[in-house]
């Protein structure tokens, strides 16, 4: 078993969620290591709807952009859109740009559509699920975001092996069972 620490933000996600996943593999296949590569950082601003309604507010202080976004807390339960959303902060407010505000900034909660994007649920899936299922998904903090799962699968190695039945080389997965 190989414990694998993974953060949503290093997989292209916009939350501070982090997990330790266990990857099980057959020791008889030889040494095992993950081919880790991180995805460039994104922040909440990258998925916000600038036409969503909110409470007008003054422009927040500028955020020093870092190579990796972090949670930028402005006050209790309010976060800056240039940072990450806390994993458990789905009912939090976000200070973000708005085309409809006289100040060009609003403080508001994320829309359900934005929350589904935060959780990496593709439009193709969210469009076919009933509203009750979407509400459950949005409130469920125990599921893994799709970007985390896909990144972990991308990290698993592939090996070139010979098959005795057809005497040619082909690419096959040496991926073991992944436990989430």
N, C-alpha and C positions, 0 to 999 in steps of 0.2 A: 504494500500500500504506500502510495506517495501522497502526502498532504500538500495541497496546492493553494497558497493564499492568492486571492484574486479580488481586485477592486473594480467596481462598475466604471469608474472614471478612466481607468487605463484600458478599458475595452471599448471606448467610444461612448460610454453612457454619461448621463448628466446628474448622477446622484453620488453621495459619498458612501453608498452601500459597499460592504466588504464581507467576504466569506472565506472559509477554508474548506475546500472541496477535497475529497479523497478519490484518487485514481488508483484502481486496482489493476495489476498487470501480472503476467506470468513471468516468474523469475527465469524460467527455462529459455525464454526468448533472448536472454542476455541483458546487458546493461540498459537501463531505461532512463531517459531524461526527456523533458519537455522542450520543445522548440519555441521558447517564449519570445514574443515580440509585442510591444505595446502599440496601441493605436493613439493617434494624436488626440489631445484633450479638446473637449467641447464644453460649453457652459449652457445654462438654461436659455439664454438669449437666442441660441441657435434654433429653438423650436417654439418660441412664443408667438402668439397671434397679436400683432400690434393694433388690431381693430377690436380686441376684446374689451368689454367695459370694465371699469374699475373706478376707484376713488382717486380723483386728481390729487397729486402731491408734488412738492418741489423735486427737482432733480436730485438724486442722491449723490453723495461724494463719489468722485471717480474711483474706480478700483484699479489698483496696480495689477496689470496683467502679468501672470506668471506662466511658466512653461506648462504647468498643470493647474487647472482650476481647482479651487477649494471652496468650501462653504463660506459665504460672506454674510454673516449675521449683522443686520442693521439694528434690530431691537428684538424684543421677545416675539418669537414666532413670525418674524419678517426677515426675508433674505433678498439679497441683491441678485438681479438676473445675470450679472457677469460672473457668478459663481455657480456652485453646485447646490442641488436641493438635498437636504438631509433625507436619508432613506425613510425614516419614519415621519417625515414632515409633509405628508400629502395634503394636510388641511392648512398648511402655513400660507402666509401671504408672501407675494413676491413684488418687489418694486421693479417696474419695467417700462420701457417706452410705449407710448400710445399715440396713434394718429388722432384720436378723438378727444384727447385731453387738452385744455387750454395751456397747461404747463408742459405738455408733451410727455408727461410721466404719470403713471398710476400705481396704486398699491392694490393688489387683488389676489384672489386665489386662482390657481390654475384651473382651466376648463377641463372637463372630462377628456376631451380630445387631446389636450396637452398632457394630461396625466398618463394617458395611454401611451403617448410617445415617450414620456419620461421612463415608463416601464418597458419600453422596446416592444410593444405589442403592435405588429404591423396593421396597417389600414385594411388589408385583405382579410385579416382575422377579426378585427374589431367591427367591421361592417356587417359580418354575418352573425355575430353573437347577440343574444337578446340583452336588453338594458340591464336586467337583473344580474346576468353573468358579468357584464362590464363593471357594474358596481362592486361585485365581489372581487374582481381582479384588481381594481383600483385600491381597495381597502386591505388586500392581502399582502402583508409584509414578509410572508414566508416563502414566496416563490422567487425563483431566480430570473432576472431579466434576460431576455433573449440574447443580448449582446455578450453577456457573461458566458452563457452556454456555448454560443458559437465560437467565441474566442478560445474557450477551453478545448473544444473539438479541433480548432485550427492548430493548437499547440501540440496535439498528440502526433507522434512521429509516424511516418509511413516508411516501409522498407521494401526493397526489391528482393523477391524470393523466387526460387525456381520451383516449379511444380513437377513432380515426377511423372504425372500422367500425360502431359503434353510437351515436355521438354523445351519450354520457352520461358523467358523471363517476363513477368508482368508485375505491375504494382499492386500490392495488396496491403491492407491495413494490419498493423501489429497492435492496433488499438485494443486495449483491454476493456473490461467492463468499467464504466464510470459510475460512481455512486454520488448522488447529489443529496 
